[in-house]
């Protein structure tokens, strides 16, 4: 089965270790591992880290990390190419290449300049995670405080949703408050995603989705990518187990539907992937999936659900 993983923080790691080459770098994910595990496409996030934002400003930080990304794509053009739509992914596959889909984690870069969404779209960004763990000009993050967790999108957040719909960009509600989640569900005319999240019923972390959120996501034609962070899989856990990943997949399928569950590892954004170890762990995950899912269901979770959402949002 081909793999589409909807979230990793590998660009951030490269930012801190600029001597690395994406092909064989140390860490959870590199291109060599992706080839071995039969990857089709990887969503690479430009994660806007708060210490660097304070020093450089969020948009300048995006530009700096974007240039690093472009350099890696150029250096590794023999194995991976950028993709801006489903047609690109299929074309790259036909030519024996994997695909990279560029994303931004944290809409803080927008500030009070809504036109920046158009600017990053023109640079190839096809998904924006609207929030991270801090309030920004678009809305509010998830919180253990019930009142804060129910806060919705700000007016510019609603404007951002509408603009992203027009442009053909995927809206990612990972890290967002529950109130913001339902505002996206109300205002978005196309499917949206929680690219790296799990089920709240199985693990109480504030970032995980409730049953109602999962049902809403499924009803809107969106999807959730299961996160491999141990503290998203089991309360107070420090070690991720493949059985826990499978359990979250099964549970989220039972609430959102088989069409709405996918993969969102958070590789290189989590301290320890536990039993999964790194991208090659997908080989073992697939083996375990075969004991509980049919081949058609596995194909949907690993590949086709993400392709469908991209087609619905991008238009091709």
Buried (B, 14 or more C-beta within 10 A) or exposed (E): BBBBBBBBBBBBBBBEEEEBBBBEBEBBBBBBBBBEBBBBBBBBBBBBBBEBBEEBBBBEBBBEBBEBBBBBBEEBEEBBBBBBBBEBBBBBBEEEBBBBBBBBBBBBBBBEEBEBBBBBBEBBBBBBBBBBEEBBBBBBBBBEEEEBBBBBBBEBBBBBBBBBBEBBBBBBBBBBBBBBBBBBBEBBEBBBBBBBBBBBBBBEBBBBBBBEBBBBBBEBBBBBBBBBBBBBBBEEBEEBBBEBBBBBBBBBBBBBBBBBBBBBBBBBBBEBBBBBBBBBBBEBBBEBBEEEBEEEBBBBBBBBBBBBBBBBBBEE
